[in-house]
């Protein structure tokens, strides 16, 4: 069968194997036929050999952590033939730490977790894959190919769950949210903000391309201007760029009792001037919360599946700006102007 593989540690080793071995039954009872995988920055980092770890004893790693497939067989009876599923990316560490032991592997404390297509477990970019049924999430069949958006949606579902916990500490109810960055994570964060009934603002550098209209069609407001010129005070911020100046800028801009969730990963090495004393003063005197959020557990994957099922399908479809057949895989992993989410297709949905 076909599989997209990399040799971790070796730059630009991405290739399409035509005779990759069928998934081992030890990988899980559920056998799934791949429909598509989504492409994201982490994949490009793995291809650049900045990241990535093959399964123990293997030289290559099957790429792909944003999955969509159809169930071929489930001897446990939890899924039916043809069900649309996505595989949960992270598996708990073997120790396990207190959080992994409770199924909250997204909060793993010892870093010994494994991740499909990233760290120690083969990914989903292969014609067939296996997973344990409890690590698969069922998607509404009407979503079709759009189900490939579940992994990034699970990440924002977790971010929103944590924001909710922090806003429950006081009687005040936030009315608006600022989302910085209109990539897939930012636009999906904006979608979930609208589903919560919030006034949503999206800030991004792009002045053309699909992002302004996608934001507008959510019933949200698009801004392409400096943070200081927004003209309102954000109650909540979902930072999805990792750009250091924006990260510190939104901490300063958020209003009293406001919450800032950081989801973007900075590359490091960029020095920017920050008045640490003034920032501390603003955070303390306004009871602000600033927190980081990564990954997702089963509860967030299910919340993400519900969010997608409740979203406008035509809008979701516009997030997928390119669909590339797996045989043309190199094109899928190249960066192109106007890309939001690119998917690699294995089969028709
Ligand atoms: Zn752990």
py3Dmol code that shows the C-alpha trace and the ligand (Angstrom):
import py3Dmol

protein = """\
ATOM      1  CA  UNK A   1       0.000   0.000   0.000  1.00  0.00           C
ATOM      2  CA  UNK A   2       1.014   3.641  -0.357  1.00  0.00           C
ATOM      3  CA  UNK A   3       2.514   5.589   2.557  1.00  0.00           C
ATOM      4  CA  UNK A   4       4.128   9.010   2.849  1.00  0.00           C
ATOM      5  CA  UNK A   5       7.280   8.539   4.904  1.00  0.00           C
ATOM      6  CA  UNK A   6      10.195  10.555   6.210  1.00  0.00           C
ATOM      7  CA  UNK A   7      13.515   9.456   7.696  1.00  0.00           C
ATOM      8  CA  UNK A   8      13.636  11.510  10.919  1.00  0.00           C
ATOM      9  CA  UNK A   9      16.830  13.505  11.212  1.00  0.00           C
ATOM     10  CA  UNK A  10      17.358  13.479   7.422  1.00  0.00           C
ATOM     11  CA  UNK A  11      16.316  16.693   5.683  1.00  0.00           C
ATOM     12  CA  UNK A  12      13.862  16.512   2.729  1.00  0.00           C
ATOM     13  CA  UNK A  13      13.504  12.722   2.965  1.00  0.00           C
ATOM     14  CA  UNK A  14       9.750  12.791   2.251  1.00  0.00           C
ATOM     15  CA  UNK A  15       8.811  10.070  -0.247  1.00  0.00           C
ATOM     16  CA  UNK A  16       5.807   8.052  -1.324  1.00  0.00           C
ATOM     17  CA  UNK A  17       6.397   4.365  -0.693  1.00  0.00           C
ATOM     18  CA  UNK A  18       4.307   2.109  -2.977  1.00  0.00           C
ATOM     19  CA  UNK A  19       4.910  -1.122  -1.066  1.00  0.00           C
ATOM     20  CA  UNK A  20       4.616  -0.126   2.574  1.00  0.00           C
ATOM     21  CA  UNK A  21       3.508  -2.976   4.831  1.00  0.00           C
ATOM     22  CA  UNK A  22      -0.125  -3.271   5.916  1.00  0.00           C
ATOM     23  CA  UNK A  23      -0.793  -1.912   9.441  1.00  0.00           C
ATOM     24  CA  UNK A  24       0.031  -4.394  12.184  1.00  0.00           C
ATOM     25  CA  UNK A  25      -2.889  -5.671  14.272  1.00  0.00           C
ATOM     26  CA  UNK A  26      -0.965  -4.556  17.342  1.00  0.00           C
ATOM     27  CA  UNK A  27      -1.581  -0.947  16.227  1.00  0.00           C
ATOM     28  CA  UNK A  28      -5.263  -1.383  17.107  1.00  0.00           C
ATOM     29  CA  UNK A  29      -8.419  -3.358  16.495  1.00  0.00           C
ATOM     30  CA  UNK A  30     -10.027  -0.733  14.258  1.00  0.00           C
ATOM     31  CA  UNK A  31      -8.983  -0.961  10.586  1.00  0.00           C
ATOM     32  CA  UNK A  32      -9.490   2.290   8.667  1.00  0.00           C
ATOM     33  CA  UNK A  33      -9.131   3.172   4.988  1.00  0.00           C
ATOM     34  CA  UNK A  34      -7.568   6.628   4.616  1.00  0.00           C
ATOM     35  CA  UNK A  35      -9.613   9.355   2.935  1.00  0.00           C
ATOM     36  CA  UNK A  36      -7.260  12.297   3.500  1.00  0.00           C
ATOM     37  CA  UNK A  37      -4.678  13.906   5.737  1.00  0.00           C
ATOM     38  CA  UNK A  38      -4.332  17.599   6.433  1.00  0.00           C
ATOM     39  CA  UNK A  39      -0.995  19.393   6.040  1.00  0.00           C
ATOM     40  CA  UNK A  40       0.294  21.749   8.721  1.00  0.00           C
ATOM     41  CA  UNK A  41       3.457  23.526   9.819  1.00  0.00           C
ATOM     42  CA  UNK A  42       4.479  20.609  12.033  1.00  0.00           C
ATOM     43  CA  UNK A  43       4.643  18.357   8.946  1.00  0.00           C
ATOM     44  CA  UNK A  44       6.954  20.847   7.240  1.00  0.00           C
ATOM     45  CA  UNK A  45       9.152  20.974  10.363  1.00  0.00           C
ATOM     46  CA  UNK A  46       9.370  17.171  10.322  1.00  0.00           C
ATOM     47  CA  UNK A  47      10.268  17.211   6.597  1.00  0.00           C
ATOM     48  CA  UNK A  48      12.969  19.817   7.416  1.00  0.00           C
ATOM     49  CA  UNK A  49      14.272  17.346  10.074  1.00  0.00           C
ATOM     50  CA  UNK A  50      13.691  19.872  12.876  1.00  0.00           C
ATOM     51  CA  UNK A  51      11.378  17.418  14.534  1.00  0.00           C
ATOM     52  CA  UNK A  52      10.025  13.865  14.293  1.00  0.00           C
ATOM     53  CA  UNK A  53      10.832  10.440  15.724  1.00  0.00           C
ATOM     54  CA  UNK A  54      10.331   7.032  14.069  1.00  0.00           C
ATOM     55  CA  UNK A  55       8.613   4.202  15.977  1.00  0.00           C
ATOM     56  CA  UNK A  56      11.060   2.180  18.114  1.00  0.00           C
ATOM     57  CA  UNK A  57      13.287  -0.008  15.922  1.00  0.00           C
ATOM     58  CA  UNK A  58      12.135   1.657  12.665  1.00  0.00           C
ATOM     59  CA  UNK A  59      14.076   3.939  10.351  1.00  0.00           C
ATOM     60  CA  UNK A  60      11.139   5.734   8.790  1.00  0.00           C
ATOM     61  CA  UNK A  61       8.115   7.505  10.173  1.00  0.00           C
ATOM     62  CA  UNK A  62       4.780   7.599   8.338  1.00  0.00           C
ATOM     63  CA  UNK A  63       3.796  11.281   8.217  1.00  0.00           C
ATOM     64  CA  UNK A  64       0.319  12.708   8.847  1.00  0.00           C
ATOM     65  CA  UNK A  65      -1.430  13.577  12.120  1.00  0.00           C
ATOM     66  CA  UNK A  66      -4.546  15.330  10.760  1.00  0.00           C
ATOM     67  CA  UNK A  67      -6.546  12.310   9.669  1.00  0.00           C
ATOM     68  CA  UNK A  68      -9.812  11.309   8.055  1.00  0.00           C
ATOM     69  CA  UNK A  69     -10.751   7.762   7.165  1.00  0.00           C
ATOM     70  CA  UNK A  70     -13.567   5.253   6.742  1.00  0.00           C
ATOM     71  CA  UNK A  71     -13.930   2.245   9.020  1.00  0.00           C
ATOM     72  CA  UNK A  72     -13.275  -1.056   7.242  1.00  0.00           C
ATOM     73  CA  UNK A  73     -13.642  -3.358  10.250  1.00  0.00           C
ATOM     74  CA  UNK A  74     -14.184  -3.095  13.967  1.00  0.00           C
ATOM     75  CA  UNK A  75     -14.298  -6.450  15.768  1.00  0.00           C
ATOM     76  CA  UNK A  76     -15.309  -4.618  18.976  1.00  0.00           C
ATOM     77  CA  UNK A  77     -18.589  -3.447  17.391  1.00  0.00           C
ATOM     78  CA  UNK A  78     -18.254   0.188  18.438  1.00  0.00           C
ATOM     79  CA  UNK A  79     -18.074   1.438  14.854  1.00  0.00           C
ATOM     80  CA  UNK A  80     -19.946   0.450  11.701  1.00  0.00           C
ATOM     81  CA  UNK A  81     -18.482  -0.223   8.272  1.00  0.00           C
ATOM     82  CA  UNK A  82     -18.147   3.106   6.466  1.00  0.00           C
ATOM     83  CA  UNK A  83     -18.195   5.312   9.561  1.00  0.00           C
ATOM     84  CA  UNK A  84     -16.102   8.460   9.092  1.00  0.00           C
ATOM     85  CA  UNK A  85     -13.426   8.684  11.769  1.00  0.00           C
ATOM     86  CA  UNK A  86     -10.333  10.612  12.752  1.00  0.00           C
ATOM     87  CA  UNK A  87      -7.546   9.198  14.892  1.00  0.00           C
ATOM     88  CA  UNK A  88      -6.569  10.960  18.109  1.00  0.00           C
ATOM     89  CA  UNK A  89      -2.973  12.096  17.675  1.00  0.00           C
ATOM     90  CA  UNK A  90      -1.467  11.754  21.137  1.00  0.00           C
ATOM     91  CA  UNK A  91      -1.251   8.603  23.270  1.00  0.00           C
ATOM     92  CA  UNK A  92      -0.549   8.706  27.016  1.00  0.00           C
ATOM     93  CA  UNK A  93       2.971   8.191  28.271  1.00  0.00           C
ATOM     94  CA  UNK A  94       3.772   4.683  29.547  1.00  0.00           C
ATOM     95  CA  UNK A  95       4.615   5.717  33.120  1.00  0.00           C
ATOM     96  CA  UNK A  96       1.903   7.225  33.176  1.00  0.00           C
ATOM     97  CA  UNK A  97       2.047  10.684  34.767  1.00  0.00           C
ATOM     98  CA  UNK A  98      -0.956  11.720  36.875  1.00  0.00           C
ATOM     99  CA  UNK A  99      -2.577  13.554  33.952  1.00  0.00           C
ATOM    100  CA  UNK A 100      -2.047  10.800  31.376  1.00  0.00           C
ATOM    101  CA  UNK A 101      -3.341   8.260  33.917  1.00  0.00           C
ATOM    102  CA  UNK A 102      -6.621  10.220  33.990  1.00  0.00           C
ATOM    103  CA  UNK A 103      -6.907  10.382  30.164  1.00  0.00           C
ATOM    104  CA  UNK A 104      -5.701  14.003  30.029  1.00  0.00           C
ATOM    105  CA  UNK A 105      -2.658  13.223  27.884  1.00  0.00           C
ATOM    106  CA  UNK A 106      -2.828  16.694  26.366  1.00  0.00           C
ATOM    107  CA  UNK A 107      -1.503  17.867  29.748  1.00  0.00           C
ATOM    108  CA  UNK A 108       1.311  15.272  29.941  1.00  0.00           C
ATOM    109  CA  UNK A 109       3.946  16.325  32.470  1.00  0.00           C
ATOM    110  CA  UNK A 110       6.896  14.096  31.585  1.00  0.00           C
ATOM    111  CA  UNK A 111       7.017  14.449  27.784  1.00  0.00           C
ATOM    112  CA  UNK A 112       7.064  10.680  27.252  1.00  0.00           C
ATOM    113  CA  UNK A 113       3.784  10.673  25.303  1.00  0.00           C
ATOM    114  CA  UNK A 114       3.766   9.442  21.711  1.00  0.00           C
ATOM    115  CA  UNK A 115       2.043  11.082  18.722  1.00  0.00           C
ATOM    116  CA  UNK A 116       0.935   9.608  15.397  1.00  0.00           C
ATOM    117  CA  UNK A 117       2.996  11.003  12.536  1.00  0.00           C
ATOM    118  CA  UNK A 118       5.177  13.049  14.883  1.00  0.00           C
ATOM    119  CA  UNK A 119       6.742  11.184  17.773  1.00  0.00           C
ATOM    120  CA  UNK A 120       7.264   7.429  17.978  1.00  0.00           C
ATOM    121  CA  UNK A 121       4.032   6.320  16.252  1.00  0.00           C
ATOM    122  CA  UNK A 122       3.360   6.018  12.527  1.00  0.00           C
ATOM    123  CA  UNK A 123       0.990   8.600  11.134  1.00  0.00           C
ATOM    124  CA  UNK A 124      -2.145   8.429   9.008  1.00  0.00           C
ATOM    125  CA  UNK A 125      -0.724   9.242   5.543  1.00  0.00           C
ATOM    126  CA  UNK A 126      -1.056   5.642   4.315  1.00  0.00           C
ATOM    127  CA  UNK A 127      -3.817   3.812   2.458  1.00  0.00           C
ATOM    128  CA  UNK A 128      -4.876   1.883   5.579  1.00  0.00           C
ATOM    129  CA  UNK A 129      -4.206   2.449   9.281  1.00  0.00           C
ATOM    130  CA  UNK A 130      -5.178   0.865  12.560  1.00  0.00           C
ATOM    131  CA  UNK A 131      -6.017   2.385  15.921  1.00  0.00           C
ATOM    132  CA  UNK A 132      -7.741   1.286  19.132  1.00  0.00           C
ATOM    133  CA  UNK A 133     -11.466   2.197  18.949  1.00  0.00           C
ATOM    134  CA  UNK A 134     -11.205   4.409  22.057  1.00  0.00           C
ATOM    135  CA  UNK A 135      -8.643   6.492  20.172  1.00  0.00           C
ATOM    136  CA  UNK A 136     -10.904   7.031  17.163  1.00  0.00           C
ATOM    137  CA  UNK A 137     -13.527   9.771  16.955  1.00  0.00           C
ATOM    138  CA  UNK A 138     -16.657   9.417  14.855  1.00  0.00           C
ATOM    139  CA  UNK A 139     -17.612  12.263  12.545  1.00  0.00           C
ATOM    140  CA  UNK A 140     -21.011  13.196  11.192  1.00  0.00           C
ATOM    141  CA  UNK A 141     -21.213  11.485   7.792  1.00  0.00           C
ATOM    142  CA  UNK A 142     -22.571  14.652   6.170  1.00  0.00           C
ATOM    143  CA  UNK A 143     -19.151  16.269   6.727  1.00  0.00           C
ATOM    144  CA  UNK A 144     -17.437  14.077   4.132  1.00  0.00           C
ATOM    145  CA  UNK A 145     -13.966  15.432   3.361  1.00  0.00           C
ATOM    146  CA  UNK A 146     -14.516  18.316   5.817  1.00  0.00           C
ATOM    147  CA  UNK A 147     -13.930  15.854   8.665  1.00  0.00           C
ATOM    148  CA  UNK A 148     -10.210  16.252   7.984  1.00  0.00           C
ATOM    149  CA  UNK A 149     -10.521  19.562   9.879  1.00  0.00           C
ATOM    150  CA  UNK A 150     -11.147  17.742  13.165  1.00  0.00           C
ATOM    151  CA  UNK A 151      -7.564  17.730  14.471  1.00  0.00           C
ATOM    152  CA  UNK A 152      -7.121  21.530  14.337  1.00  0.00           C
ATOM    153  CA  UNK A 153     -10.693  21.913  15.644  1.00  0.00           C
ATOM    154  CA  UNK A 154      -9.857  19.690  18.645  1.00  0.00           C
ATOM    155  CA  UNK A 155      -6.969  22.027  19.475  1.00  0.00           C
ATOM    156  CA  UNK A 156      -9.256  25.085  19.555  1.00  0.00           C
ATOM    157  CA  UNK A 157     -11.974  23.138  21.426  1.00  0.00           C
ATOM    158  CA  UNK A 158      -9.429  22.569  24.200  1.00  0.00           C
ATOM    159  CA  UNK A 159      -8.406  26.236  24.188  1.00  0.00           C
ATOM    160  CA  UNK A 160     -12.046  27.281  24.523  1.00  0.00           C
ATOM    161  CA  UNK A 161     -12.711  24.774  27.327  1.00  0.00           C
ATOM    162  CA  UNK A 162      -9.849  26.264  29.327  1.00  0.00           C
ATOM    163  CA  UNK A 163     -10.961  29.845  28.588  1.00  0.00           C
ATOM    164  CA  UNK A 164     -14.405  28.883  29.926  1.00  0.00           C
ATOM    165  CA  UNK A 165     -12.850  27.605  33.145  1.00  0.00           C
ATOM    166  CA  UNK A 166     -10.959  30.862  33.687  1.00  0.00           C
ATOM    167  CA  UNK A 167     -13.985  33.063  32.956  1.00  0.00           C
ATOM    168  CA  UNK A 168     -16.116  31.105  35.430  1.00  0.00           C
ATOM    169  CA  UNK A 169     -14.124  32.600  38.306  1.00  0.00           C
ATOM    170  CA  UNK A 170     -16.134  35.864  38.303  1.00  0.00           C
ATOM    171  CA  UNK A 171     -19.808  36.790  37.604  1.00  0.00           C
ATOM    172  CA  UNK A 172     -18.923  38.961  34.590  1.00  0.00           C
ATOM    173  CA  UNK A 173     -19.587  37.399  31.182  1.00  0.00           C
ATOM    174  CA  UNK A 174     -17.166  38.285  28.366  1.00  0.00           C
ATOM    175  CA  UNK A 175     -18.870  39.741  25.294  1.00  0.00           C
ATOM    176  CA  UNK A 176     -16.091  39.696  22.724  1.00  0.00           C
ATOM    177  CA  UNK A 177     -12.980  37.817  21.661  1.00  0.00           C
ATOM    178  CA  UNK A 178      -9.991  38.893  19.598  1.00  0.00           C
ATOM    179  CA  UNK A 179      -8.434  36.113  17.518  1.00  0.00           C
ATOM    180  CA  UNK A 180      -4.964  36.943  16.212  1.00  0.00           C
ATOM    181  CA  UNK A 181      -4.028  35.096  13.021  1.00  0.00           C
ATOM    182  CA  UNK A 182      -6.483  33.933  10.346  1.00  0.00           C
ATOM    183  CA  UNK A 183      -4.891  30.594   9.506  1.00  0.00           C
ATOM    184  CA  UNK A 184      -6.815  27.340  10.061  1.00  0.00           C
ATOM    185  CA  UNK A 185      -6.439  27.518  13.880  1.00  0.00           C
ATOM    186  CA  UNK A 186      -7.463  31.177  14.021  1.00  0.00           C
ATOM    187  CA  UNK A 187     -10.484  30.786  11.744  1.00  0.00           C
ATOM    188  CA  UNK A 188     -11.653  27.645  13.583  1.00  0.00           C
ATOM    189  CA  UNK A 189     -11.177  29.490  16.910  1.00  0.00           C
ATOM    190  CA  UNK A 190     -13.315  32.296  15.461  1.00  0.00           C
ATOM    191  CA  UNK A 191     -15.972  29.746  14.405  1.00  0.00           C
ATOM    192  CA  UNK A 192     -16.185  28.337  17.942  1.00  0.00           C
ATOM    193  CA  UNK A 193     -16.327  31.884  19.321  1.00  0.00           C
ATOM    194  CA  UNK A 194     -19.337  32.633  17.106  1.00  0.00           C
ATOM    195  CA  UNK A 195     -20.943  29.320  18.129  1.00  0.00           C
ATOM    196  CA  UNK A 196     -20.654  30.605  21.745  1.00  0.00           C
ATOM    197  CA  UNK A 197     -22.534  33.765  20.760  1.00  0.00           C
ATOM    198  CA  UNK A 198     -19.561  36.087  21.202  1.00  0.00           C
ATOM    199  CA  UNK A 199     -18.714  39.179  19.162  1.00  0.00           C
ATOM    200  CA  UNK A 200     -15.659  37.948  17.264  1.00  0.00           C
ATOM    201  CA  UNK A 201     -12.796  40.029  15.855  1.00  0.00           C
ATOM    202  CA  UNK A 202     -10.013  38.538  13.744  1.00  0.00           C
ATOM    203  CA  UNK A 203      -6.675  40.304  13.260  1.00  0.00           C
ATOM    204  CA  UNK A 204      -4.337  39.240  10.431  1.00  0.00           C
ATOM    205  CA  UNK A 205      -1.749  40.835   8.148  1.00  0.00           C
ATOM    206  CA  UNK A 206      -3.487  39.704   4.933  1.00  0.00           C
ATOM    207  CA  UNK A 207      -5.467  42.363   3.107  1.00  0.00           C
ATOM    208  CA  UNK A 208      -6.520  40.139   0.193  1.00  0.00           C
ATOM    209  CA  UNK A 209      -7.047  36.432  -0.404  1.00  0.00           C
ATOM    210  CA  UNK A 210      -9.883  34.453   1.243  1.00  0.00           C
ATOM    211  CA  UNK A 211      -9.352  35.416   4.916  1.00  0.00           C
ATOM    212  CA  UNK A 212     -11.299  38.726   5.092  1.00  0.00           C
ATOM    213  CA  UNK A 213     -14.410  37.264   3.413  1.00  0.00           C
ATOM    214  CA  UNK A 214     -14.260  34.029   5.444  1.00  0.00           C
ATOM    215  CA  UNK A 215     -14.199  36.139   8.616  1.00  0.00           C
ATOM    216  CA  UNK A 216     -17.041  38.351   7.395  1.00  0.00           C
ATOM    217  CA  UNK A 217     -19.169  35.315   6.448  1.00  0.00           C
ATOM    218  CA  UNK A 218     -18.872  34.023  10.025  1.00  0.00           C
ATOM    219  CA  UNK A 219     -20.510  37.223  11.218  1.00  0.00           C
ATOM    220  CA  UNK A 220     -17.160  38.378  12.613  1.00  0.00           C
ATOM    221  CA  UNK A 221     -15.105  41.542  12.008  1.00  0.00           C
ATOM    222  CA  UNK A 222     -11.805  41.420  10.116  1.00  0.00           C
ATOM    223  CA  UNK A 223      -8.972  43.788  11.008  1.00  0.00           C
ATOM    224  CA  UNK A 224      -5.714  44.252   9.133  1.00  0.00           C
ATOM    225  CA  UNK A 225      -4.158  47.046  11.196  1.00  0.00           C
ATOM    226  CA  UNK A 226      -1.850  47.536  14.181  1.00  0.00           C
ATOM    227  CA  UNK A 227      -3.137  46.082  17.463  1.00  0.00           C
ATOM    228  CA  UNK A 228      -3.253  49.577  18.967  1.00  0.00           C
ATOM    229  CA  UNK A 229      -5.708  50.759  16.283  1.00  0.00           C
ATOM    230  CA  UNK A 230      -8.420  48.122  16.866  1.00  0.00           C
ATOM    231  CA  UNK A 231     -10.780  50.620  18.521  1.00  0.00           C
ATOM    232  CA  UNK A 232     -12.103  48.236  21.195  1.00  0.00           C
ATOM    233  CA  UNK A 233     -10.851  46.464  24.305  1.00  0.00           C
ATOM    234  CA  UNK A 234     -10.790  42.676  23.992  1.00  0.00           C
ATOM    235  CA  UNK A 235     -12.403  40.675  26.809  1.00  0.00           C
ATOM    236  CA  UNK A 236     -10.741  37.482  25.604  1.00  0.00           C
ATOM    237  CA  UNK A 237      -7.822  36.859  23.252  1.00  0.00           C
ATOM    238  CA  UNK A 238      -6.968  33.711  21.365  1.00  0.00           C
ATOM    239  CA  UNK A 239      -3.444  34.242  20.076  1.00  0.00           C
ATOM    240  CA  UNK A 240      -2.767  31.972  17.098  1.00  0.00           C
ATOM    241  CA  UNK A 241       0.348  33.458  15.486  1.00  0.00           C
ATOM    242  CA  UNK A 242       3.198  33.009  17.975  1.00  0.00           C
ATOM    243  CA  UNK A 243       4.598  36.339  16.735  1.00  0.00           C
ATOM    244  CA  UNK A 244       6.422  37.692  19.816  1.00  0.00           C
ATOM    245  CA  UNK A 245       5.286  41.305  19.382  1.00  0.00           C
ATOM    246  CA  UNK A 246       1.633  40.210  19.154  1.00  0.00           C
ATOM    247  CA  UNK A 247       2.006  37.781  22.080  1.00  0.00           C
ATOM    248  CA  UNK A 248       3.157  40.586  24.388  1.00  0.00           C
ATOM    249  CA  UNK A 249       0.893  43.145  22.716  1.00  0.00           C
ATOM    250  CA  UNK A 250      -2.298  41.204  23.447  1.00  0.00           C
ATOM    251  CA  UNK A 251      -1.295  40.677  27.096  1.00  0.00           C
ATOM    252  CA  UNK A 252      -1.205  44.459  27.389  1.00  0.00           C
ATOM    253  CA  UNK A 253      -4.357  45.036  25.301  1.00  0.00           C
ATOM    254  CA  UNK A 254      -6.761  42.632  27.057  1.00  0.00           C
ATOM    255  CA  UNK A 255      -9.290  44.290  29.352  1.00  0.00           C
ATOM    256  CA  UNK A 256      -9.925  43.903  33.096  1.00  0.00           C
ATOM    257  CA  UNK A 257     -10.499  40.268  34.193  1.00  0.00           C
ATOM    258  CA  UNK A 258      -9.676  39.284  30.620  1.00  0.00           C
ATOM    259  CA  UNK A 259      -8.146  36.001  29.549  1.00  0.00           C
ATOM    260  CA  UNK A 260      -5.395  35.482  26.972  1.00  0.00           C
ATOM    261  CA  UNK A 261      -4.883  32.011  25.528  1.00  0.00           C
ATOM    262  CA  UNK A 262      -1.617  31.451  23.669  1.00  0.00           C
ATOM    263  CA  UNK A 263      -1.722  28.695  21.028  1.00  0.00           C
ATOM    264  CA  UNK A 264       0.937  29.854  18.547  1.00  0.00           C
ATOM    265  CA  UNK A 265       4.444  28.474  18.889  1.00  0.00           C
ATOM    266  CA  UNK A 266       7.204  31.052  18.455  1.00  0.00           C
ATOM    267  CA  UNK A 267      10.438  30.075  16.757  1.00  0.00           C
ATOM    268  CA  UNK A 268      12.608  31.852  19.334  1.00  0.00           C
ATOM    269  CA  UNK A 269      15.709  33.905  18.686  1.00  0.00           C
ATOM    270  CA  UNK A 270      13.800  37.138  18.050  1.00  0.00           C
ATOM    271  CA  UNK A 271      14.575  39.877  20.555  1.00  0.00           C
ATOM    272  CA  UNK A 272      11.831  42.427  21.154  1.00  0.00           C
ATOM    273  CA  UNK A 273      11.779  45.159  23.793  1.00  0.00           C
ATOM    274  CA  UNK A 274       9.296  44.400  26.596  1.00  0.00           C
ATOM    275  CA  UNK A 275       8.701  46.576  29.661  1.00  0.00           C
ATOM    276  CA  UNK A 276       8.408  43.662  32.071  1.00  0.00           C
ATOM    277  CA  UNK A 277       7.485  45.841  35.031  1.00  0.00           C
ATOM    278  CA  UNK A 278       4.630  47.601  33.224  1.00  0.00           C
ATOM    279  CA  UNK A 279       3.338  44.297  31.852  1.00  0.00           C
ATOM    280  CA  UNK A 280       3.375  42.701  35.299  1.00  0.00           C
ATOM    281  CA  UNK A 281       1.596  45.720  36.761  1.00  0.00           C
ATOM    282  CA  UNK A 282      -1.133  45.571  34.082  1.00  0.00           C
ATOM    283  CA  UNK A 283      -1.691  41.818  34.547  1.00  0.00           C
ATOM    284  CA  UNK A 284      -1.857  42.024  38.366  1.00  0.00           C
ATOM    285  CA  UNK A 285      -4.025  45.123  38.633  1.00  0.00           C
ATOM    286  CA  UNK A 286      -6.509  43.784  36.078  1.00  0.00           C
ATOM    287  CA  UNK A 287      -6.706  40.178  37.344  1.00  0.00           C
ATOM    288  CA  UNK A 288      -5.708  38.945  33.894  1.00  0.00           C
ATOM    289  CA  UNK A 289      -5.036  35.330  33.052  1.00  0.00           C
ATOM    290  CA  UNK A 290      -2.444  34.398  30.410  1.00  0.00           C
ATOM    291  CA  UNK A 291      -2.033  30.708  29.642  1.00  0.00           C
ATOM    292  CA  UNK A 292      -0.637  28.393  26.990  1.00  0.00           C
ATOM    293  CA  UNK A 293      -2.589  25.527  25.429  1.00  0.00           C
ATOM    294  CA  UNK A 294      -1.530  22.654  23.202  1.00  0.00           C
ATOM    295  CA  UNK A 295      -2.954  19.384  21.893  1.00  0.00           C
ATOM    296  CA  UNK A 296      -6.311  17.867  22.933  1.00  0.00           C
ATOM    297  CA  UNK A 297      -7.759  14.889  24.786  1.00  0.00           C
ATOM    298  CA  UNK A 298     -10.731  12.691  23.849  1.00  0.00           C
ATOM    299  CA  UNK A 299     -13.249  15.140  25.334  1.00  0.00           C
ATOM    300  CA  UNK A 300     -11.908  17.947  23.142  1.00  0.00           C
ATOM    301  CA  UNK A 301     -11.930  15.747  20.027  1.00  0.00           C
ATOM    302  CA  UNK A 302     -15.610  14.994  20.633  1.00  0.00           C
ATOM    303  CA  UNK A 303     -16.341  18.690  21.264  1.00  0.00           C
ATOM    304  CA  UNK A 304     -14.534  19.465  18.001  1.00  0.00           C
ATOM    305  CA  UNK A 305     -16.603  16.881  16.107  1.00  0.00           C
ATOM    306  CA  UNK A 306     -19.797  18.506  17.485  1.00  0.00           C
ATOM    307  CA  UNK A 307     -18.557  21.974  16.495  1.00  0.00           C
ATOM    308  CA  UNK A 308     -17.883  20.824  12.915  1.00  0.00           C
ATOM    309  CA  UNK A 309     -21.254  19.069  12.692  1.00  0.00           C
ATOM    310  CA  UNK A 310     -22.935  22.342  13.701  1.00  0.00           C
ATOM    311  CA  UNK A 311     -20.959  24.544  11.312  1.00  0.00           C
ATOM    312  CA  UNK A 312     -21.928  25.779   7.855  1.00  0.00           C
ATOM    313  CA  UNK A 313     -20.476  23.187   5.444  1.00  0.00           C
ATOM    314  CA  UNK A 314     -19.969  25.660   2.608  1.00  0.00           C
ATOM    315  CA  UNK A 315     -17.922  27.854   4.943  1.00  0.00           C
ATOM    316  CA  UNK A 316     -15.826  24.895   6.174  1.00  0.00           C
ATOM    317  CA  UNK A 317     -15.256  23.837   2.573  1.00  0.00           C
ATOM    318  CA  UNK A 318     -13.661  27.214   1.805  1.00  0.00           C
ATOM    319  CA  UNK A 319     -11.047  26.597   4.533  1.00  0.00           C
ATOM    320  CA  UNK A 320      -9.678  23.782   2.378  1.00  0.00           C
ATOM    321  CA  UNK A 321      -7.958  25.832  -0.285  1.00  0.00           C
ATOM    322  CA  UNK A 322      -6.167  22.974  -2.085  1.00  0.00           C
ATOM    323  CA  UNK A 323      -6.831  19.220  -2.400  1.00  0.00           C
ATOM    324  CA  UNK A 324      -3.880  17.302  -3.785  1.00  0.00           C
ATOM    325  CA  UNK A 325      -3.927  13.607  -4.784  1.00  0.00           C
ATOM    326  CA  UNK A 326      -1.345  11.664  -2.769  1.00  0.00           C
ATOM    327  CA  UNK A 327       0.576  10.797  -5.929  1.00  0.00           C
ATOM    328  CA  UNK A 328       1.361  14.546  -6.275  1.00  0.00           C
ATOM    329  CA  UNK A 329       2.342  14.817  -2.596  1.00  0.00           C
ATOM    330  CA  UNK A 330       5.290  17.227  -3.108  1.00  0.00           C
ATOM    331  CA  UNK A 331       2.845  19.872  -4.322  1.00  0.00           C
ATOM    332  CA  UNK A 332       0.775  19.486  -1.143  1.00  0.00           C
ATOM    333  CA  UNK A 333       3.713  20.176   1.183  1.00  0.00           C
ATOM    334  CA  UNK A 334       4.907  23.232  -0.783  1.00  0.00           C
ATOM    335  CA  UNK A 335       3.751  26.602   0.560  1.00  0.00           C
ATOM    336  CA  UNK A 336       1.504  28.506  -1.872  1.00  0.00           C
ATOM    337  CA  UNK A 337       0.006  32.005  -1.667  1.00  0.00           C
ATOM    338  CA  UNK A 338      -3.547  31.996  -0.377  1.00  0.00           C
ATOM    339  CA  UNK A 339      -3.276  28.597   1.327  1.00  0.00           C
ATOM    340  CA  UNK A 340      -5.362  28.092   4.423  1.00  0.00           C
ATOM    341  CA  UNK A 341      -5.645  24.309   4.755  1.00  0.00           C
ATOM    342  CA  UNK A 342      -4.177  21.943   2.188  1.00  0.00           C
ATOM    343  CA  UNK A 343      -5.219  18.294   2.222  1.00  0.00           C
ATOM    344  CA  UNK A 344      -3.662  15.203   0.670  1.00  0.00           C
ATOM    345  CA  UNK A 345      -6.351  12.916  -0.754  1.00  0.00           C
ATOM    346  CA  UNK A 346      -6.094   9.128  -0.587  1.00  0.00           C
ATOM    347  CA  UNK A 347      -9.627   8.298  -1.656  1.00  0.00           C
ATOM    348  CA  UNK A 348     -12.747  10.191  -2.613  1.00  0.00           C
ATOM    349  CA  UNK A 349     -14.939  11.088   0.348  1.00  0.00           C
TER     350      UNK A 349
END
"""
ligand_1 = """\
1
ZN
Zn 2.040 11.948 30.868
"""
view = py3Dmol.view(width=600, height=400)
view.addModel(protein, "pdb")
view.setStyle({"model": 0}, {"cartoon": {"style": "trace"}})
view.addModel(ligand_1, "xyz")
view.setStyle({"model": 1}, {"stick": {}})
view.zoomTo()
view.show()
